[in-house]
Every structure is written in structure tokens, then in C-alpha cells.
Amino acid sequence: MLNQRLSQKLQQKLSPQQIQLMKLLQIPTANLEQRIEEELEANPALEEGEAIDNVLDDLDKEYEEQGEDHKEDDERDGLDEYGIEDYFDDEGEFPDYKTNDYSSEAGDEEHQSIPIAVGISFHEFLLNQLGIRQTDGDEYIIGEQIIGSIDDDGYLRRELINIVDDLAFSQNLITSEEKVEEILHLIHEFDPPGVGARDLQECLLLQLQRKDSNPIIKVAIKLIDQHFEHFSKKHYSKLESALDLDSEDLKSVIDEILKLNPKPGSSYINNSNTKLNHYIIPDFTIKNENGELELLLNMRNAPDLKVSNSFKEMYETYKNSKEKSGDEKSAILFIKQKIDAAKWFIDAIRQRQQTMMLCMRAILDYQLDFFSTGDETQLKPMILKDIAEVTNLDISTVSRVANSKYVQTEFGTFLLKFFFSESMQTTDGDEVSTREIKAILQEIIKDEDKKRPYSDQKLMEMLKDKGYEIARRTVAKYREQLNISVARLRKEL
């Protein structure tokens, strides 16, 4: 049975402008230019470049002289001004989001061009070597397929039977696994040594076999070939027994193995111009000017934006027209929609800069000791809520600002997330950052005797002596977060 009833409910919805701002906040400076380019292409009312002469003052005067009847007609048509004059940049200056205090130093920043890498790629380097070999048509196709399956580290991760299937489907070439392995052995002779290996053991063996034979190399080959598991787990006593070596001789053999490259592909890539470097473009810069820290926002990727001059002229035509046909009203409505969209986007860019500066200023004030000294142990425990309370922003907004943003300091370039950490109480009752504990843990492990590395239990006791009372499992968690191996794997002869 249907019935009618009244009900009240409270809903909170984000406006399109708020959604646009949230999306812009997430974009790092490196990608901001691309986002602006997309908006410039989508909205003809938005334009990049310096502003031109002012015509709006005259338009406003003329509009006032036409009387209230004209104004009322416009309001009935739903075509009021929407306050767009502020976005025409009518005095020939930069938009105000470019001239606020945080960007006043932007002109002093160094403009450095990023060099363009020129050369052949790692895979092209291997294909060139394949072309030099006396290989027939099918062998070259097989070799080309194998090389295409080799990753940047120089390893062949794909199973040979799968490569046989790839050749059948993509090249219409029917071959056998034995033939593919034969061509793979040929590729194993290519430079850099170890390329095409299917695992670390084979990679090290290929490199050792390319070296001039001597007693140490022969033992090293035997060690990797027959006792690789003991070697990978650093069971030195078992290796000494299996190879009938004393500790000094074993050390000489292991030292020879440690000279090998576990990632042969990187030896070509890192020493050539073929791999594009990933440059970090900082969103903020903190400079120390005679003891005073100055915060700057990177504005290089935020070009000047204004409403297009052609839309100005259409706006002028509209204001001079007393009677409008249906087509004219539709055209004017379209113009206003685009002008509004341009206005909202310029507003969002402005608010993005202001919000980012507000959050970064709060982080700078909170972690002033670190930014002054560069000492990681000076970092205070800080969470998103702390910055949200200082800035009166929502935690989600602070999170968006901190995500994927970098700050350049005289001590290095850091992710903003680097400065956020949980707190922990010392035995004295003081609150310290967990990052401080990690820094001390890293220093203890760095200075340990590598012949007798500290266990997690010993590390826990040493931290306790320094006033940091944490559990052994917490020590293990911090050690893993620092990418430090267990004591057994840190042991050296």
C-alpha cells in the first residue's frame, strides 16, 4: 500500500568546485602543468599568457547608463555578471595567485634545463650483438624474442616453454624448447657478462666463467654451483667444511664473488645515456637566509591564466544588446558557462597554492629544529591531525597536500610524508618520534662488529639503555622498515 509522508534528513555534498580543488591538491607540481594544459584545451574561455588592456571599466559605465530596466531584463534571462570581471586580469599584470607573497621570489629561482638522453637502449645494445653473430632467419627471430623478454636487470624471467608458445602465436614460428635454450646460451656470451641469466645463481656463474681461471675463481665456481644455498644464507662454517678451506681462504673466495654484479643490466644502463633519469621537481623550497628560514612555493608549472579576450568581446556584445533571440540567449548561456568554469579553475589554482603554503608553513614551524639543523633525531612526533588542528583544515585535505609532494632543503629533498611519524615515550617520560628511534637503531647497526652482528634482542637492550624501551618485535619491525637484514645475513668474515 502506497502512502505519503514527510521526512527530514541532513546531507552533505561537495560542490563541483570543491571536488576540483581536492583533485588539484593531490597533483604534485611536476604534473600540474599537464593538468592545466588539459583544462586549456577543454575550455576556450581559459587562456594562458599575459593580460591585455582593460575594457571592462568602460563596459561597466555604459552598462550603468543603460538603466535598471536593462539590468532587470538580464536578471530575468539568468545572464547576470557572476562577478567575472576579476578574472579578466584587466590591468595587464599577473593573476593574483601569481603575485601573492609566497610567489614573490619565484623570479629568483634558477631555471635549469633537463638534459635529453641520447643513445641506444639496453635491448638495442643486445640486438646489435645478436646481429653481429652468424644467425639464420629463424635463429635471429628466436634471439630477438628472448632479448625482448629480458628485463632491465638483465634477467630472463620468462620460462623457455612460454617463449616457444610466444614464437608460435606472434611470429608463426614453430620451434622447440631445446632450440630456444641453444640461442639463450649464445646470448649468455653477450656483454654485459651475466645477461640472460634465469636466476642469481646462474648470473654469478656466467660472470665467473668469463673470468681468467685461477685457484680462487675455480673454488668460487664450485661454491656457487654446488653450495649456493649455504652461501646465500651465510653458513660460513658449512662452506669451510664442504670446500676444505680455512676462514682466510674462504674470505678471499667470497670477496671475489662480491665483486660480481647481481644485476648485469644495470651496468649498461647506469653508465650510458639510454635510461631517462627520474628528476624530482620539489613543490617547496626552504632557504636559510642568515639564519632565517624562507619558504617558497614552486610556481614554474603554474602559468598565468585569464579569461580569453575573445570571450571578453562576446561579453561586451551581450551587454550592448537589448533584445536577444533564442539562439543568442543559448550562445550567451554557453559563454557564461565557460567563463564560470574558467573562473572556478583559476579560483581552484589560487586556493591550491594557498592551502599548500598554509600546510607547509605549519610543517616548517612544527619541525623547525630539523629544518634548522638537518639532524633527523630532532624530528618531533607529528601526525596529520596535528597539522589539521594548526591550519583549521580537514585531515583529508592535509593528507592530499602531503601526498607525493617534495620539499627541497639545504640538507636534501624530502617527501612531506617523511616528516610525519608516530610518537613514543622514553623512560624519562618524554615523547619522541619513532623516526628518531629508527635513526639511532640505524646508527647502532652501522657501527656494529660485522663479524658478530647484534641480534634483535641485543638491539632491544641497547635501545633500552639509551632510554627507548621498546619490544623486540618492534625492533624487528623498524629494522625491516629500514631494509636491514637479520644478524645472520649481516655477518661478514
C-alpha positions, 0 to 999 in steps of 0.5 A: 500500500502506497502512502505519503509522508514527510521526512527530514534528513541532513546531507552533505555534498561537495560542490563541483568546485570543491571536488576540483580543488581536492583533485588539484591538491593531490597533483604534485607540481611536476604534473600540474602543468599537464593538468592545466594544459588539459583544462586549456584545451577543454575550455576556450574561455581559459587562456594562458599568457599575459593580460591585455588592456582593460575594457571592462571599466568602460563596459561597466559605465555604459552598462550603468547608463543603460538603466535598471530596466536593462539590468532587470531584463538580464536578471530575468534571462539568468545572464547576470555578471557572476562577478567575472570581471576579476578574472579578466586580469584587466590591468595587464599584470599577473593573476593574483595567485601569481603575485601573492607573497609566497610567489614573490621570489619565484623570479629568483629561482634558477631555471635549469634545463633537463638534459635529453638522453641520447643513445641506444637502449639496453635491448638495442645494445643486445640486438646489435650483438645478436646481429653481429653473430652468424644467425639464420632467419629463424635463429635471429627471430628466436634471439630477438624474442628472448632479448625482448623478454629480458628485463632491465636487470638483465634477467630472463624471467620468462620460462623457455616453454612460454617463449616457444608458445610466444614464437608460435602465436606472434611470429608463426614460428614453430620451434622447440624448447631445446632450440630456444635454450641453444640461442639463450646460451649464445646470448649468455656470451653477450656483454654485459657478462651475466645477461640472460641469466634465469636466476642469481645463481646462474648470473654469478656463474656466467660472470665467473666463467668469463673470468681468467681461471685461477685457484680462487675463481675455480673454488668460487665456481664450485661454491656457487654451483654446488653450495649456493644455498649455504652461501646465500644464507651465510653458513660460513662454517658449512662452506669451510667444511664442504670446500676444505678451506680455512676462514682466510681462504674462504674470505678471499673466495667470497670477496671475489664473488662480491665483486660480481654484479647481481644485476648485469643490466644495470651496468649498461644502463647506469653508465650510458645515456639510454635510461631517462633519469627520474628528476624530482621537481620539489613543490617547496623550497626552504632557504636559510637566509642568515639564519632565517628560514624562507619558504617558497612555493614552486610556481614554474608549472603554474602559468598565468591564466585569464579569461580569453579576450575573445570571450571578453568581446562576446561579453561586451556584445551581450551587454550592448544588446537589448533584445536577444533571440533564442539562439543568442540567449543559448550562445550567451548561456554557453559563454557564461558557462565557460567563463564560470568554469574558467573562473572556478579553475583559476579560483581552484589554482589560487586556493591550491597554492594557498592551502599548500603554503598554509600546510607547509608553513605549519610543517616548517614551524612544527619541525623547525629544529630539523629544518634548522639543523638537518639532524633527523633525531630532532624530528618531533612526533607529528601526525596529520591531525596535528597539522589539521588542528594548526591550519583549521583544515580537514585531515583529508585535505592535509593528507592530499597536500602531503601526498607525493609532494617534495620539499627541497632543503639545504640538507636534501629533498624530502617527501612531506610524508617523511616528516610525519611519524608516530610518537613514543615515550622514553623512560624519562617520560618524554615523547619522541618520534619513532623516526628518531628511534629508527635513526639511532637503531640505524646508527647502532647497526652501522657501527656494529662488529660485522663479524658478530652482528647484534641480534634483535634482542641485543638491539632491544637492550641497547635501545633500552639503555639509551632510554627507548624501551621498546619490544623486540618485535618492534625492533624487528619491525623498524629494522625491516622498515629500514631494509636491514637484514637479520644478524645472520645475513649481516655477518661478514668474515 
